[in-house]
Amino acid sequence: MDTSASSTSAAAPGQPEMSHEEYARSRHSVWLGAAALFTDEIGRVLLVKPTYRTQWLLPGGCVEAGEGPDETCRREVQEELGLSMPLGRLLAVHWLAPGHPDRTEGMPFPGEVRYVMDGGTLTPRDIARMRLPQDELSGYEFLDARAAAERMVPVDAQILLAALRARLAGTTAHLSGGRHVGPVPPLDRYQVHTRPRAGRDWPWHPGRAPEHLPIRQAWGWLFAPDGRVVLVIDPAEPLAMLPGGTIEPTDASPEAALVREAAEEAQLTLGEVERLGWVYDATGEVYGRIGECTRLRLAAPIVGAGPSFVDPATGRRFARLLAPPIRLPPSWAGASRAISKRSRRHESPGRDGGSRSPHRHRSRNFPRREVCHEGVPHHL
């Protein structure tokens, strides 16, 4: 069916012809809106507080006559934040039906299509340049995903979380009434949130940890044959994390602790474990403030994966996802190089000698994975 603006109004046999004006009036009319998802350098989401409502919002607003959603988003960012900057790709598109319970009571509402664009990461310099219109916005705040969602109308929170997860996964979310249209992506299925963690600014050190400092923790970059790493989702949080944890008295070494944790949390069998480096914990607060200690970062290839079952240490069933190695903070530059080198070492060669596309690779040691776009986190 031709739905373009230039379509004629020719009627079907037996029906009266429509004029251009009549045809235009017969078309479905909706509101359009556009917003931008910005985060700071530690991944917290930017929300603004309107003066005319109690709930917080993403920066953005209504599409004006003749505008496209991307133009609206740039204009609103300039008006609301005082920032003139390019926007990234579309993260989410959402349809809010007229009868949705979160719509404003008593307001004639034909339905709304809302776009969420990727605003990118704001640096401290960008944040210092922000200027809010006092008659429209009373403030702003950077919040972790869960805290941001709690300050929003439920359907706005659902759009925010879907857009944030789409940014993490390199996809675009299609939503209706706050719910995904079609299969629910893994990060949404497990309701994964983002939250800055303690120790994120601790510098990374290559080599062996100092002998006078106790080693209390071992986490691992565990590489599948195609070079991606395993993340586990603890349903109690739920946050994506590397497999690993506290070194127990029964563990013969940090490497043995990682092998045990990988089996308990993710049912993975590892090959040779090697040390990438360590981070310095000045207080050991999570261990009862024991004082100075170190936390190791290790790497290992995955040589087998069993069916998911309950972790005997926690009584919880962890989800497993595959993802490309992520970009680490600048203070972890040495770790980034070591992880990248480790990743390339375990890429599976294709027939032409090059590396095989990660989303097409199959290993006999692994269960069949969900079909997905290259680089998108998904089931192992």
Secondary structure, DSSP 8 states (H G I E B T S, - for coil): ---STT------TTS----HHHHHHHS---EEEEEEEEE-TTS-EEEEEETT-SS-B-SEEE--TT--HHHHHHHHHHHHH--------EEEEEEE-TT-TTS-TTS----EEEEEEEEEE--HHHHHH----TTTEEEEEEE-HHHHHHTS-HHHHHHHHHHHHHHHHT--EEEETTEESSS--HHHHTT-B----TTTT--EEES---TTS-EEEEEEEEE-TTS-EEEEE-TTS-BEE-SEEE--TT-SSHHHHHHHHHHHHH-EEE---EEEEEEEESS-GGGTS--SEEEEEEEEEEEEE------TTTS---EEEEE------GGGHHHHHHHHHHHHHT--B-TTSSB--TTT---TTS-------TT--EE-
